[in-house]
Amino acid sequence: MLNRGQETPELADEIYIQLMKHLTENKRFQSEDRGWLLLSMCAHAFAPSQTFSPFVFNFLVNKRSSSGLIGNYAQYCIVELSGTLEIGSSLYRTSSDTIDSYFSRPPLLASISKFDGTNLDIPVAPDDDVQYVLKLVNKTLAIPKAEEDLYALYVNYTRMRPTDMDLRTRLIIFYKKWNPAKLQYVDYFATNWQGNEEALFVTLEKKYGPEPTLQEALAKGWVRNQKKETSKFL
């Protein structure tokens, strides 16, 4: 589908229409998630026609305030699609490795705070690394080549991340969202999977859905607010 949209521009609008129909009132989480991942890849690979693009943007704008990954996908697609409309479709066919990377970890819209207090939104695909993001920032801000080494990115964590919590707490939060009946087995799972937590959550997310964000857990009262602020240079 991705390569067909690149090779046959007259099919682009129909592809976007079918994806938006698929994402409208879709109650199946995994099906909806896959649809958004496909839409994210399409936004990077090819654009709809100039006539139809306002309808696509309207759909995305209405979704960008959604909670969780849906809002992230919509914001990512808005920025990515704007760039694709400006510079044209990608000249490279989408590889199977690229598709696999999207399904292993979602794309995101990185909001980078500048010294003047404004934000710069950079779409980050799953296969993009820090050096690529730095190049985009330098290019967008027109930083002279001789001064690029004077700038850096850092991540400021103002809340606990899921991996800052012990395994038992993470499991309680996860099952409170996805399967409360499993809460009685939390101690057993925590004992048997200690030291191999990430492998466990990869399996759980494939079966149920993504691990709840801390923002969601705090809002639902599943965990206490333990503010933790750290900085990490990239």
N, C-alpha and C positions, 0 to 999 in steps of 0.2 A: 504494500500500500504506500509506504513512504517513497520508494523508488518510482512507483507509478505516478505519484503526485509531482515528483521532480521532472520526470520525463514527459509527462502529458499534462501541461498546464490547464487544459480545458476540463480536466477531471478534478482539479483542486477544490473548487467550490462544493462539488458533490461530496468529496471526502470530508470536508469540514461540516457540511450539513449532517451527514450520517453520524459523525462523532458528537455533535451537539445534541442530536436526537437521543443518542445512546446515554448521554449524561444528564438528560432531563428527567427528573423524578425516578432515577434509578435507585432502588432500595437495596441492591446487593453491593456490599462494600467492595469486594474484590473486583467485581465487574466495573464498578465506578472508578476504582483506583487505576485499573488497567486502561480505561478509557482516557483518563486524564494524562497518564503517561504517554499514550499515543498522541494525544493532542499536543503535549509538550514537544515531542519529537517532530511532529508536523510543523509546529511554529518555527522550529529551527531550520527545517529542511526546505520548506516551500510556503508561499503565502497564497491566500485566496485572491481573487480578482479585486481590482480597485472598487468595483461596483459592490461586491459582496463583503469586503473587509469591514465596513462599518457595523454590519450585523454580527460579525464574529466578535468585534471589540465590545459591542453592547452586551453580548452573552458573557464575556469574560469580566467586564466591569461589574455586572450583577452578581458574579460569583466571588469576587476578590475579597469580600468581607466575611466569607464563610469561615468557620472555625477549622482548625487542624490543617491537614495537608491540602484540602480543596482550595482554601484561600491562597496558600502558597503556590499551588499549581497555576491558579488564575493569574496571580500577579506576575509569576514567571513568564507565562504565555504572553501577557500584554507587552512586556519589555522585549521579549525575544521576537515576537511577531512584528513589532514596530521596526526592529533592526532588519528583519528579513524583507519587509516591504520596501525599506530604504535601499538596501544593497542588492536585493534579488535573491533568488533561490540558491541553495548551496550547490556548488559545482561537483561535490563528491557524493557518491552513493552511500547510503546509510549501511554500515557494516553490521553483521550479526553481533560482533563484540560490543558495538555501541548500544544496540538494542538491549543486550543482556545487562549492560551497566545501568541502564535506566530502570530495569526491573529489580536490580539488586539494591540500589539506593536512589531515592528520588532527586530530581533537580531542585534547585532552590534559587530564590532571589536574595542575594546578599545585599543588605543595606549597610553601606560603609559611611560612617560619620567623618566628616572633614573638620579641619580646625576652625572653619568659620561657622560651624554649627549646622550646616546643611548636610543632607544625605545624598549619597550617590548609589543608585541601585544597579547592581551588576548581576545578570543572569549567569548562574554557574551550573553547567551540565555535569552529570555524574563523572565523566572522564576528564574534566578540567582539573588541573592541579593549581597550587598556590602561585607558581611562577606565571602561569597563563593569566590568572586573575590580576596579578600585579601588572602585567603588560597591558591589560585592558584598562586598568585604573590610570596608568601612566599616559596611555594614548588619549583617554577621555578627558583627562585634566590637562593635556598638552604639557606635561612635565619635560623639560629639556633633557636630552640623553645624558649630559654630563652631571645632572642632578639626581638621576633616578636612584642611585645608591644611597641617597640621603633620606629616602622615604621607606616606610615599612608598614605592614598591616599587623594589627594585633586584635585578638578576640578578648572581649571583656565579659566574663561570666558574672552576671548579677544574681543568678538564681542557681540552685542546685541542678545539676544535670542528672538524668536517670542513673548514670554509672557512679554518681557520688553516693547513692543509696545502697544499703545492703540488699542482698538478693531477696531475702524474705519480704522486705518492704516493696521492692519492685514487683514481685509476684502478687502481693495483695492488691496493689494498684491495678495491675494488668487484669486479674480475674474479677475485680469489682466492676470493671468495664465490660469485659467480654464474656465471662462465664462464672457468676457468683457461686454456682454449685461446686466449683473446684476449690473454693477457699479452704475447705476442710483438709485439703491435701497439701497446703502450702508448706508446712514444716517438712514433710516428706520430700517434696521437690527441692526445697532449699538445701537440705542435707545431701541429697544425692547429686545435685548439679553444682555444688560449691566448687569454684575454680574453673568452671566451664560455662559461665553465665551467658556469654554472647552466643554460643552455639545453641543454648536453650531458647533464647529469645528469637533467634533466626527461625527455629522450628515453630515457636508459638505464633510469630507474626505471619508465617506462611499459612497457618491453620485458621487464625482468627482475624488478624489485622495488625496495624502498627501499635507499638507500645505507646500508651497515653503520654502526652507531654506533661511536664510538671505544671504548666499553667492550668491544664485541664484538671490534674489531680488536686491542685490547690483550690480551684474553683468549686470542685465537688466535695471538698473536705476529706479527701482520701489520705492526705499527708499534711503535716504541719509546715508552715512557711519557715524554712531555715535558710535565710539569705546567706549566700556564700559568694564573695566577689574575688575573682582572680583575673589576671591578665596573661595572655600568652602571645608572644611575638611570632610572626610567621615569616 
